[in-house]
Amino acid sequence: MVLSSPQGLRQRKAPDDGSGNSGAQDQCGQSEKMCQAHEEVVWGQTPGGEVFRVPTTHDVLTGLFHPRYPKSHLDILNLSLLGLQLILFYILSRPAAKAFFLFYFVFWRAAYDAGLGWVLTKQSKRKWMVREIQRLGWLDEKRNPAARDWIRAQLQGKMGKDYSFDELPLEYNTWLLFRQLVDVILLNDFLAYCMFAFACFRVPEGLSFPVHAMRWIGGVALVVFNLWVKTEAHNVVKDYGWYWGDVFFQRGALVFDGVFELAPHPMYSVGYAGYYGLSLMVGSYAVLYVSLAAHAAQFAFLVFFENPHIERMYGKRKPIALRKPVSASECKKIQKVNGSCQLPSSIEDNVDQLSTPAATEGESATDTDTETECEGNRSYRPTQPILLESTISQHDLHHKYFRRDVVVLQNIDLLRSSDAMLALLLVYVILGSSLPVLSYHATLTLYFAHACVWCIFHSFGLGLLLRAQSKSKFLVRHFLKHYHYPSRDHGDGAVQEAFTNWKALYNVSLCMTYTSLTSLAWKSYTAPVAWFEGDALLCHTLGALLIALHGWAAMESFEVLGVFGWFYGDFFMEDFPAHLEYTGIFRYLNNPELMSGASFLGLALISGSKLVGMLAIVRFMSHWWFLQIVENPHMKKLYGDSLRKDAGFVKVIKNVASKNARLLESRAGRHAPEIKRVAKEVKGTFDKVFEETADVVEEFLARSKPKISEVMQETKVLLQQSRERLVITRVARDLSSYDTAKYKISIVPSNSGDKRFHLGESIKVDWQAPARHSRRDWIGIYKIGANKSTLVTKISSMGLWVPVHDEEWNQDVPVDDTSRITTRGKEPELGIVAFEGSTLPWTIGQYEVRYHHDGKYNVLSLDGPCEVYVSKPASLDFASVRECLVRIVPLCLDSDPDLIPISCGGTQEPADTDSAIARDVDDFSFWSERQAKRICCVIKQAFGVEYAPDVVMADANLTALANRILVSKQMQVR
C-alpha cells in the first residue's frame, strides 16, 4: 500500500516498474553500492513547508550496546535501569520478584500505551511537543543555551557524519529527542516483562513428556516468529515509521509491503506472539493473563492513537450519498441488447434510492495492495464504464434493497412487525430461562398476569395506536419519517407498509391474547371426579356452547368484513369505497365482535377458575372501551349519517318491549302513568350513565393528551437544561488585575443589515481586549434568559463557542501552561471570530454572545440579542417548498461547493458536463451524518414535518425532498 506524500519529496524506494528499474540501473551504472547510496538519499518536509535532507539513523540496539558508539546521558540512564532490573532479579526472592516485576512492568506498559499515546496524540493534532520545546526555549541559543548545548551533545553523539544539529529544523531534532525517550520506555518494558515471566517459571505437573516437548517447541517457535515479525517490520518502515516520524515531519511515500501483507497491523497483532510463546515456556497462567492484558493495552494504543493519526494524515474523505453511475461490469444481473445494458423500465424507483458509504474511508497504514510506490505515480486509466440506458448509482441500489434493516438489535423498530416479533421472542426466551421454580399458586398468578397483559395490550395498546392513526395518521407518518420511499409515490408506499405491519402486529396480538387465555384455563383446570354430580357437566356444556358461539360469530363477521374490515383497513386506506352493507351477522348486530367475550366466559365455566372469570370481565370492559373510544368515533367520522342506530336484534327487542309495555299499561289501570314514568326514569338513568361514562372517558383522554404532551415537552426541556447545567463552573480569581471595561464584543450585522440570521448562516463577532488579556479567552453563544447572571455563565455552551485565539486550544481543552501567555504591547488587541457549522445554534430563537476569561466562565463582555430564524414557504406548493430548500440545504452543508447542488452553486465535475452521465443538478451529498441531522432539524422547524437522517440521505435531492415534504404535509391535513 502506498500512502501519499507531499509534492517534491523523493520516494524512499526507487520505482520498480520496467522503465523505472532500467533508469535506476543506468544511473547507478551497474554498481550495487551506488544504487544503495542513491536509495538512501531521503528528503523530509516539515509542516511549515521547509524541505531538508534526512540524515542516516542507527537502530537502538546497535547504538545502545555497540561499544564503538558513544553513549549519551539518556543511554547511560537506560543501561542503568536495565542493569538494575537484572540485579534485582537475582537479589529478590521469587515471590518478591514476581510482585515487583509485575508492578514494574505495569508502570512501563502504562508509560508506553497511555503516556506515549497521549503525547503522540497531542503532537499529531496540535504539534504539541514541538510547540512546548519552542515555548520552553530548549533549542534556542539565546533563551536557554545550557539546555540547547546538552541536547545537542546527546543527539550528535548518536548520529553519523551527515547530521548537522544547527542546519536541521526544529521538528527533526524534536523527533530525535523523542526517540531517546521511546528507547528508554520500550527496552525497560520488554525486560520487565521477561523478568516477570522468568520469576513465574514453573514446570506444570501431570503432563507427559510429549506435551512438555510440544509446549517448549511451540513457545520457542512463537518467540522466534515474534522476533522475525519485528525485524521485518522495522526493515519495511525503518526508524521513521518505527518511531512515528510522520507525527513530526513527512518523508517521502511510505510503502507497507512485506510482513505487512501477513496480517493487519502486524507490529501490534502477530508481533506480540512472543508473549504467548513465553507464557507457554514458563508454564504460568499469571504470565498468560498479564500478556493478554498487555496485548489489549497495545490494541488500545492502536485504536485511540495510531488509527486516528493515520486517518488524519492519509485518509481521504468521501462524501456520503454521492451519485455516480454504475458501470455494466459492476452489475450482477445485466442483459445486453444491441451492445447496451437494459435496466428495469421503472427509472423513477431507481432515482430515489441511495447508498451510504462511510463518512471517511481513508487508507490505513497497514492496508496492503499489490501496488508499489511507482504504481502510485503511474498514470492509470480505468476502462470507461459501459453506462446503462437508464443510469443508476450504487447510492440508489443500496437504498433499493436496504432500509434500516435490523442488525442484531440495531435499528430495531417496534412498529415494524418483524422487529416486534423479534423483541417478543427475545423477551419470552430471556424471561422463561430466568424464572425460578414456582409454586402452583405463583404459577397461576404468573399465567393470569401474562394473559391480562395481552388482553389489555390488544384492546388498549392497539386501540390507542388505531386512535392515533385515525386522528393524525400516526402510523403512516412514522414510516414516512423513518423510511425512504420513491418521492413520487404520493405516500402510497408508506401507507402500504404501515398497513402491512399493522396487520401482522394485530394478528400476533390476537393470537397471543387467546393463547394466553387458553394456557391460563388449562393450567387452572381440574377434571371433575364425578361428571354427573353437581353442576360440572352443565358448566362444561354451557362453556362449550359459548366457545362455539364465539367461533361462529367470528367466522360470520369475517365473511362479511373480509380481510379489509377484519384488519380495520378504513383506518389506513382512503381509496377504498366508503359504504356500509348490513348483511350477514351485521343484519342482527352492530358489534358482533362483542361475542369474543363469550369464549372467555366459556373457559371460565369449564375451568371453574375465578382468575379466568376476572379475565373475562377485563376483556368485556376493555373491548367496550375500544368500541366507544376508538371504533365508533372513527365510524362516525368516516360514514356520518349513514350509520344506523339500532341493529335488527335491538329493534326486535325494543318492539317486543314496547308491545309488552302497552299491554302492561292497559292492564295497570290508574297505576299506568306511574309505571310508565318509572320505566322512563330507569331507561333514562341507564342511558345517562352510559353516555356520561363515555363522555368522561373521552374528556379524560382529550384533556390528558395535551397534559401528557406538555409533561413530555417539559421533561425534554428539563433533560436539556440538566445537560446544560451539568458543568462545574470554573471562576477565575485574578480579575482584579484586568480592566473589564476594556473588553468589548459586538455582533456583526448580517447581510440584510440587521442582527437576524438564518439557521446555518455564519454569525460573526467583533472583539476587543486589552493588550495583556489571556490568550485562552473564549466567546460562547446562549439563548436569551438561559443565564440569569451577567457576571458568570452557569450553564454549558453545548459546543456553541469559539476561542479568541484558536492556536491556544486543543479541541475543547486549553493547551497546557498557556494561561499566563498574554499579548505584548500597550494597544488593545482587536479581532473577529465566526460561529459556523457545529458551533452555530440550530434552533430558532433569541441569542446573546458572551466573552469569557482565561478558559473559565467569568463574563467580561456580552452583546445581544440577535435572532436566529428560518425561512418558511409563502404557500404550500412545490415551487415554494423547493425555494426554501434551496436556501436551507446549502447552509446545512456549510456552503461547501463539493456538497451543495449544482443548482445552488455547487462545483461541477468534468464528468457532469457529459450529457450521457450528467447528474441531476439538484443532487447533494454529505461529509457526515451530522449534516443530514441538521437538515432534518431545520425541516422540522420550517415545515413542521419530521424525518430521520437516513431518509434525507436517501433522497439527497432538492426535488425529491420537496415532493416528500408535500406528501407529509398532505398526510397531516387528511
SVG drawing of the C-alpha trace seen along z (x, -y; Angstrom):
<svg xmlns="http://www.w3.org/2000/svg" viewBox="-108 -51 143 91">
<polyline fill="none" stroke="black" stroke-width="0.4" points="0.0,0.0 1.2,-3.5 0.5,-6.5 0.6,-9.7 3.5,-12.1 3.9,-15.8 4.9,-17.0 8.5,-17.4 9.8,-14.7 11.8,-11.9 10.5,-8.4 12.2,-6.0 12.3,-3.2 13.1,-3.6 10.2,-2.8 10.1,0.9 8.2,0.8 10.1,1.7 11.2,-1.8 11.9,-2.8 14.3,0.1 16.2,-0.4 16.5,-4.1 17.8,-3.4 20.2,-0.9 21.5,-3.2 22.0,-6.0 23.7,-3.6 26.0,-2.3 25.5,1.4 27.0,0.6 25.0,2.0 26.7,-0.2 25.9,-3.3 22.3,-2.2 22.0,-1.7 23.5,-5.0 21.1,-6.6 18.2,-4.9 19.3,-6.2 19.1,-9.8 15.8,-10.9 14.2,-14.3 11.8,-15.4 9.4,-18.3 8.1,-20.0 4.5,-21.1 5.7,-24.6 6.9,-23.6 10.7,-23.5 12.5,-20.7 15.6,-19.1 17.8,-16.1 17.1,-13.4 20.3,-12.1 21.1,-8.4 19.9,-6.9 21.0,-3.8 18.8,-1.2 18.5,-1.3 20.3,2.0 23.4,1.0 23.5,-2.5 23.0,-1.3 25.1,1.9 27.8,1.5 31.0,0.3 32.2,-1.8 29.2,-4.1 29.4,-6.9 26.7,-6.8 24.6,-9.8 23.3,-10.6 20.0,-9.1 21.8,-5.9 23.5,-5.7 20.2,-6.1 18.7,-3.4 21.6,-1.0 21.4,-1.7 17.7,-0.9 18.2,2.3 21.1,3.4 19.1,2.6 16.4,5.0 18.9,7.8 20.5,7.2 17.1,7.1 16.0,10.3 19.0,12.2 18.7,10.5 15.0,10.7 13.2,13.9 10.9,15.4 7.6,14.2 9.1,10.7 10.4,10.7 7.0,11.7 5.3,8.8 8.0,6.2 8.3,7.0 4.6,7.2 4.1,3.6 7.3,2.5 6.1,3.9 2.6,2.3 4.4,-1.0 6.4,-0.8 3.5,0.6 1.3,-2.3 4.2,-4.7 4.1,-3.2 0.4,-2.8 -1.0,-5.6 1.9,-8.0 3.3,-7.8 -0.3,-7.6 -1.3,-10.8 1.8,-12.7 1.7,-11.5 -2.0,-12.3 -1.3,-15.9 1.6,-16.1 -0.4,-14.7 -3.3,-17.1 -1.5,-20.3 2.2,-19.7 2.3,-19.9 5.9,-18.6 7.4,-21.0 5.5,-23.9 6.4,-23.1 10.1,-22.9 9.7,-26.3 7.9,-27.7 10.5,-26.5 13.3,-27.5 15.3,-24.3 16.7,-24.6 17.0,-28.4 20.6,-29.5 19.6,-32.9 16.9,-31.8 18.3,-28.6 21.8,-28.0 22.6,-25.3 19.6,-23.1 20.4,-23.6 24.1,-22.6 23.1,-19.5 20.5,-18.3 23.0,-19.0 25.6,-16.8 23.1,-14.0 22.0,-14.0 25.3,-14.5 26.9,-11.5 24.1,-9.3 24.1,-10.4 26.5,-10.0 28.6,-12.5 25.7,-13.6 23.9,-15.1 24.1,-18.8 22.3,-20.0 22.2,-23.6 21.0,-23.1 18.2,-20.7 14.7,-22.0 13.3,-22.0 10.8,-19.3 13.5,-16.8 15.6,-17.5 12.5,-17.2 11.8,-13.8 15.4,-12.6 15.0,-13.7 11.6,-11.9 13.3,-8.8 15.6,-8.7 12.6,-8.7 10.9,-6.0 14.1,-3.8 14.1,-4.0 10.4,-3.0 10.5,-0.2 13.6,1.6 12.6,1.4 9.0,2.5 10.4,5.6 13.0,6.5 10.4,6.0 8.1,8.4 10.8,11.0 11.9,10.7 8.3,11.2 7.9,14.2 11.2,15.8 10.2,15.1 6.9,17.1 8.7,20.0 7.4,23.5 7.1,27.0 3.4,27.9 2.6,31.2 0.6,34.0 1.7,33.6 3.5,36.2 6.9,35.7 5.5,35.2 3.2,32.4 6.2,30.7 8.2,31.0 5.4,29.6 5.0,26.8 8.6,25.8 8.7,26.2 5.6,24.1 6.9,21.4 10.3,21.2 8.6,21.0 6.3,18.2 9.2,16.2 11.3,16.7 8.3,15.7 7.8,12.6 11.4,11.6 11.1,12.2 8.0,10.1 9.5,7.2 12.7,7.3 10.9,7.4 8.5,4.7 11.5,2.5 13.1,3.2 10.0,2.0 9.1,-1.2 12.7,-2.0 13.3,-4.2 10.9,-6.8 7.9,-4.6 9.1,-2.8 9.3,-6.0 6.2,-7.6 8.3,-10.1 5.2,-11.2 3.9,-12.8 6.7,-15.3 7.5,-15.6 6.8,-14.0 9.3,-11.9 8.5,-10.5 6.0,-7.8 5.6,-5.0 5.3,-1.6 3.7,1.1 4.6,4.4 6.5,7.5 5.4,8.6 2.5,6.0 0.9,8.3 0.9,11.1 -1.7,9.7 -3.4,6.4 -1.2,4.2 1.5,6.9 3.6,5.0 0.6,4.8 -1.1,8.2 1.1,11.1 4.1,9.1 3.2,9.9 3.2,13.7 6.3,13.9 4.1,13.0 2.2,16.3 5.3,18.2 7.0,17.2 3.8,18.0 3.9,21.5 7.6,22.0 7.3,20.7 4.0,22.6 2.3,19.8 -1.3,18.7 -0.2,15.4 2.1,14.6 -0.6,15.6 -3.2,13.2 -0.7,10.4 0.3,11.0 -3.4,10.8 -3.8,7.5 -0.7,6.0 -1.7,7.0 -5.1,5.5 -3.4,2.3 -1.4,2.3 -4.6,2.6 -6.0,-0.3 -2.9,-2.3 -3.7,-1.3 -7.4,-2.2 -7.0,-5.5 -3.9,-6.9 -2.5,-5.0 -5.6,-4.6 -6.9,-8.2 -3.5,-9.6 -3.4,-7.5 -6.8,-8.8 -5.8,-12.4 -2.6,-12.1 -3.5,-9.8 -7.3,-9.4 -9.3,-10.8 -12.8,-11.9 -15.5,-10.6 -18.9,-12.3 -22.0,-10.4 -24.8,-10.0 -22.7,-10.8 -24.4,-9.6 -22.0,-8.1 -23.2,-5.9 -22.6,-2.2 -20.7,-0.6 -22.0,2.5 -19.2,4.7 -20.3,3.9 -23.9,5.1 -24.6,8.6 -27.5,9.0 -27.2,7.5 -28.8,8.1 -27.1,6.9 -29.3,5.8 -27.6,4.3 -24.4,3.8 -26.0,1.9 -27.4,2.8 -31.0,2.8 -32.4,1.8 -35.9,2.4 -38.3,0.0 -39.1,-1.9 -36.5,-4.6 -38.3,-6.5 -37.8,-4.0 -34.1,-3.9 -33.7,-7.6 -34.9,-7.7 -32.6,-5.1 -29.2,-5.6 -26.1,-4.1 -24.3,-5.5 -20.6,-4.7 -18.6,-5.6 -18.1,-9.3 -14.4,-8.9 -12.8,-5.8 -9.1,-6.8 -6.3,-4.4 -4.9,-2.6 -1.2,-2.4 -1.5,1.4 -3.7,1.9 -1.9,3.7 -2.2,3.6 -0.2,5.2 0.8,1.7 4.3,0.4 5.3,-3.2 5.9,-3.7 2.5,-2.3 1.1,-5.1 2.6,-7.5 1.8,-5.6 -0.9,-7.2 -3.7,-4.7 -6.8,-5.0 -9.5,-2.6 -11.8,-1.1 -14.6,-3.5 -17.8,-2.2 -20.5,-0.9 -23.3,-3.1 -26.7,-1.7 -29.5,-3.1 -31.1,-4.4 -28.2,-5.4 -28.3,-4.2 -25.8,-4.7 -24.6,-2.5 -26.3,-5.1 -29.6,-4.2 -29.1,-0.5 -28.2,-0.5 -31.5,-2.1 -33.4,0.0 -32.6,3.2 -31.7,1.9 -33.9,-0.2 -32.8,-0.4 -32.5,3.4 -32.1,4.8 -28.6,6.0 -28.8,7.8 -30.7,5.1 -29.5,2.1 -32.2,0.1 -35.0,2.1 -38.4,0.5 -41.3,2.0 -43.9,0.6 -42.4,2.9 -43.9,6.3 -40.8,8.3 -38.9,6.3 -41.7,6.5 -41.8,10.3 -38.0,10.5 -38.2,8.4 -41.2,10.6 -39.2,13.8 -36.2,12.5 -38.3,11.4 -40.0,14.8 -36.7,16.7 -34.9,14.5 -37.8,14.4 -38.5,18.1 -34.9,19.1 -34.5,16.8 -37.7,17.7 -37.1,19.7 -39.1,22.8 -42.6,21.5 -45.3,22.9 -48.7,23.8 -50.4,20.6 -47.5,18.5 -47.6,20.2 -51.3,19.5 -50.7,15.8 -48.0,15.6 -50.2,17.1 -53.0,14.7 -50.7,11.7 -49.5,12.9 -53.0,13.3 -54.1,10.0 -51.2,8.1 -52.1,9.5 -55.8,8.7 -55.1,5.1 -52.5,4.7 -54.9,6.0 -57.6,3.5 -55.8,0.5 -52.4,0.7 -53.6,1.4 -56.6,-0.8 -54.6,-3.8 -52.4,-3.1 -55.5,-2.9 -56.9,-6.1 -53.7,-8.0 -53.9,-6.7 -57.5,-7.8 -56.8,-11.3 -53.3,-12.1 -52.2,-9.2 -49.6,-8.4 -48.5,-5.0 -48.2,-6.3 -46.3,-9.4 -44.0,-7.2 -43.0,-5.2 -42.7,-8.4 -40.4,-9.8 -38.0,-6.8 -38.1,-5.0 -37.3,-6.1 -39.9,-5.8 -39.8,-6.9 -40.5,-10.6 -43.4,-10.5 -45.4,-7.7 -47.5,-10.3 -47.2,-8.4 -48.7,-5.2 -45.6,-3.2 -45.7,-4.4 -49.5,-3.6 -48.9,-0.1 -46.0,0.6 -47.8,-0.9 -50.9,1.2 -48.8,4.4 -47.0,4.1 -50.3,3.2 -51.9,6.4 -49.0,8.5 -49.0,6.8 -52.8,7.2 -52.7,10.8 -49.9,11.6 -51.7,9.8 -55.0,11.6 -53.3,15.0 -51.4,14.3 -54.5,13.0 -56.4,16.2 -53.3,18.4 -52.5,16.9 -56.2,17.2 -56.3,20.9 -53.0,21.5 -54.4,20.0 -57.6,22.0 -55.6,25.2 -53.3,24.5 -56.2,23.9 -58.4,26.8 -59.0,29.9 -61.1,32.6 -64.2,33.4 -64.2,36.7 -68.0,37.2 -69.3,35.7 -73.0,36.3 -73.0,34.9 -73.4,31.2 -73.1,28.7 -69.8,30.0 -71.4,31.3 -73.7,28.3 -70.7,25.9 -68.8,27.8 -71.8,27.9 -72.5,24.2 -68.8,23.4 -68.5,25.4 -71.6,23.7 -70.2,20.2 -66.9,21.1 -68.8,22.4 -70.9,19.2 -67.8,17.1 -66.3,19.2 -69.5,18.9 -69.7,15.1 -66.1,14.6 -66.5,16.6 -69.7,14.8 -68.0,11.5 -65.0,12.3 -67.3,13.5 -69.0,10.1 -66.0,7.9 -63.4,9.7 -59.7,9.0 -60.2,5.3 -62.6,4.9 -61.1,7.6 -57.8,5.6 -59.5,2.1 -58.4,1.2 -60.6,-2.0 -58.2,-3.5 -55.4,-3.4 -56.6,-3.3 -58.8,-6.1 -59.0,-4.9 -61.4,-2.1 -65.1,-3.0 -66.6,-4.1 -70.0,-2.5 -71.8,-0.2 -73.7,3.0 -75.6,4.6 -75.6,8.2 -74.9,11.5 -74.5,11.3 -74.3,7.5 -78.0,7.6 -78.7,8.5 -75.8,6.9 -73.8,3.7 -70.8,5.1 -70.8,8.9 -67.2,8.8 -68.5,8.3 -69.2,12.0 -65.5,12.6 -66.0,12.4 -68.2,15.5 -65.1,17.7 -63.7,16.1 -66.9,16.9 -67.0,20.3 -63.4,21.1 -64.2,19.6 -67.2,22.0 -65.2,25.0 -62.1,24.4 -64.1,23.2 -61.3,20.6 -62.0,17.2 -58.9,15.9 -60.4,16.8 -63.7,15.2 -61.8,12.0 -60.1,12.0 -63.5,12.3 -64.6,9.2 -61.4,7.4 -62.0,8.5 -65.6,7.1 -64.6,3.8 -61.5,3.3 -63.4,4.2 -66.3,1.9 -63.7,-0.9 -62.3,-0.1 -65.7,-0.3 -66.7,-3.6 -63.3,-5.4 -61.7,-4.1 -64.1,-2.3 -67.4,-4.3 -65.8,-7.8 -63.9,-6.7 -67.0,-5.2 -69.0,-8.4 -66.2,-10.5 -66.0,-8.2 -69.6,-7.3 -71.5,-10.0 -75.3,-9.8 -75.2,-6.5 -74.6,-4.7 -77.7,-3.1 -78.5,-3.5 -80.1,-0.1 -79.4,3.3 -82.1,5.9 -81.8,7.7 -82.1,4.5 -85.1,3.3 -86.9,6.6 -86.2,6.4 -87.4,2.8 -90.6,3.7 -91.4,6.6 -90.7,4.3 -93.0,1.6 -95.8,4.1 -95.5,5.5 -95.3,2.0 -98.5,1.0 -100.2,4.3 -99.0,3.7 -100.2,0.1 -103.7,1.1 -103.9,3.6 -102.4,1.4 -105.3,-1.0 -104.7,-4.0 -101.2,-2.9 -100.2,-3.0 -98.8,-6.6 -96.7,-5.9 -95.3,-2.7 -94.6,-4.5 -92.8,-7.3 -90.6,-4.8 -89.7,-2.9 -88.7,-6.1 -86.7,-7.2 -84.9,-3.8 -84.2,-3.8 -83.1,-7.4 -80.8,-6.6 -79.1,-3.7 -78.8,-5.8 -77.4,-8.8 -75.0,-6.6 -73.8,-5.1 -73.4,-8.4 -71.8,-10.1 -69.3,-7.3 -68.4,-7.5 -68.2,-11.3 -66.0,-11.2 -63.6,-8.7 -63.5,-10.8 -63.0,-14.0 -60.3,-12.4 -58.4,-11.4 -58.9,-14.7 -57.6,-16.6 -54.8,-14.2 -53.3,-14.3 -52.2,-17.9 -51.1,-17.5 -49.1,-14.4 -47.6,-16.2 -46.8,-19.1 -45.2,-16.8 -43.2,-15.2 -42.1,-18.5 -41.2,-19.8 -39.3,-16.6 -37.3,-17.2 -36.6,-20.8 -35.5,-19.6 -33.2,-17.0 -31.7,-19.6 -31.3,-22.0 -29.8,-19.3 -27.2,-18.6 -26.5,-22.3 -26.2,-22.8 -24.1,-19.7 -21.0,-21.8 -18.6,-22.7 -18.4,-26.5 -14.7,-27.4 -14.3,-31.0 -11.0,-33.0 -9.9,-34.8 -7.4,-37.1 -9.9,-39.5 -8.7,-42.4 -5.7,-42.6 -7.8,-43.0 -9.7,-46.1 -13.0,-44.6 -14.2,-47.9 -11.7,-47.5 -13.3,-44.2 -15.9,-44.7 -17.7,-42.4 -20.4,-43.2 -22.3,-41.1 -21.6,-42.0 -24.9,-42.6 -26.0,-40.0 -26.2,-40.6 -29.6,-42.1 -28.2,-44.8 -29.7,-43.7 -29.0,-41.2 -31.2,-38.5 -29.5,-35.3 -31.0,-32.4 -30.4,-29.0 -26.9,-27.9 -25.8,-31.4 -22.4,-32.4 -22.6,-34.7 -19.5,-37.0 -18.5,-38.7 -16.0,-41.6 -14.0,-41.6 -11.6,-44.0 -9.4,-43.2 -6.6,-44.9 -3.0,-44.2 -2.3,-41.7 -5.5,-39.7 -5.4,-35.9 -4.9,-34.0 -7.3,-31.4 -10.3,-33.7 -13.3,-32.4 -16.7,-33.5 -20.0,-31.5 -23.5,-31.9 -26.5,-31.3 -30.3,-31.7 -31.6,-34.9 -32.7,-34.1 -30.7,-30.9 -28.2,-32.7 -29.6,-34.8 -26.2,-36.3 -24.3,-38.7 -21.1,-38.2 -20.7,-34.4 -22.1,-31.9 -23.5,-28.9 -24.6,-26.6 -22.7,-24.7 -22.2,-26.1 -23.0,-22.7 -20.3,-23.2 -21.5,-26.6 -18.3,-28.5 -15.2,-29.7 -11.8,-30.5 -10.4,-34.0 -7.0,-32.5 -7.6,-29.1 -3.9,-28.0 -4.2,-28.0 -6.8,-25.3 -6.7,-21.5 -10.3,-21.0 -12.2,-22.0 -9.2,-21.7 -6.8,-24.6 -3.2,-23.9 -1.2,-23.4 0.6,-26.2 -0.6,-29.0 -2.8,-30.8 -0.1,-33.3 0.8,-33.9 -0.6,-37.3 -0.1,-39.6 2.6,-42.2 2.4,-45.9 0.0,-48.7 -2.5,-49.0 -5.7,-47.0 -6.0,-43.9 -8.8,-43.6 -10.2,-40.6 -13.1,-38.8 -14.4,-35.3 -17.1,-33.4 -19.7,-30.9 -20.0,-28.4 -21.1,-24.8 -21.3,-22.9 -20.7,-26.0 -23.9,-27.6 -27.2,-27.2 -29.6,-25.1 -32.8,-26.1 -34.7,-29.3 -34.8,-31.9 -33.2,-35.0 -29.5,-34.6 -26.7,-36.6 -22.9,-36.2 -20.6,-36.3 -16.9,-36.9 -15.2,-34.7 -11.9,-35.0 -9.0,-32.5 -10.8,-29.3 -13.2,-29.9 -16.8,-31.2 -16.2,-34.8 -18.1,-37.1 -16.1,-40.2 -18.5,-41.5 -21.7,-40.5 -23.8,-41.6 -27.3,-40.8 -29.9,-40.0 -29.7,-38.5 -32.4,-36.5 -31.9,-33.1 -34.8,-32.4 -35.8,-30.0 -37.5,-30.9 -40.9,-29.3 -42.8,-28.9 -45.4,-31.5 -47.7,-28.8 -47.7,-25.0 -46.8,-24.2 -43.8,-22.6 -42.1,-25.8 -42.3,-27.5 -41.1,-24.4 -38.2,-23.9 -37.3,-27.6 -37.0,-27.3 -34.9,-24.2 -32.6,-26.0 -31.6,-28.2 -31.8,-25.7 -29.8,-22.8 -26.6,-24.7 -26.4,-26.4 -26.8,-23.0 -24.0,-21.7 -21.7,-24.5 -22.0,-26.0 -19.3,-23.5 -19.2,-23.7 -18.3,-20.0 -21.5,-19.0 -24.3,-21.5 -26.4,-21.0 -25.2,-22.4 -28.4,-24.4 -27.3,-26.2 -23.8,-27.0 -22.0,-23.7 -19.0,-22.7 -19.5,-20.7 -17.1,-17.8 -15.9,-17.3 -17.9,-14.1 -21.1,-16.1 -20.7,-18.0 -21.1,-14.8 -24.8,-14.6 -24.7,-10.8 -23.8,-10.6 -24.7,-14.1 -26.0,-14.0 -29.1,-15.8 -28.4,-19.5 -30.5,-19.1 -28.3,-16.3 -26.3,-17.0 -24.1,-14.9 -22.7,-15.0 -19.4,-14.6 -21.1,-13.1 -24.5,-12.2 -24.3,-15.3 -25.1,-17.4 -28.1,-15.3 -29.3,-15.7 -29.1,-19.5 -31.3,-19.3 -33.8,-17.2 -33.8,-19.7 -34.3,-22.7 -37.1,-21.0 -38.9,-20.3 -38.8,-24.0 -39.6,-25.3 -42.3,-22.8 -43.4,-21.0 -42.6,-17.5 -40.0,-15.1 -37.6,-12.8 -34.9,-10.5 -31.4,-11.4 -31.4,-8.1 -34.4,-9.4 -32.8,-12.7 -29.6,-10.9 -31.6,-8.6 -33.2,-11.4 -30.2,-13.7 -32.0,-15.7 -33.9,-19.0 -36.8,-18.0 -37.2,-14.6 -37.1,-16.2 -39.6,-18.9 -42.0,-16.3 -41.6,-14.3 -42.4,-17.3 -45.5,-18.0 -46.7,-14.4 -46.1,-14.6 -48.0,-17.8 -50.9,-16.3 -50.9,-13.4 -51.2,-15.9 -54.3,-17.6 -56.2,-14.5"/>
</svg>
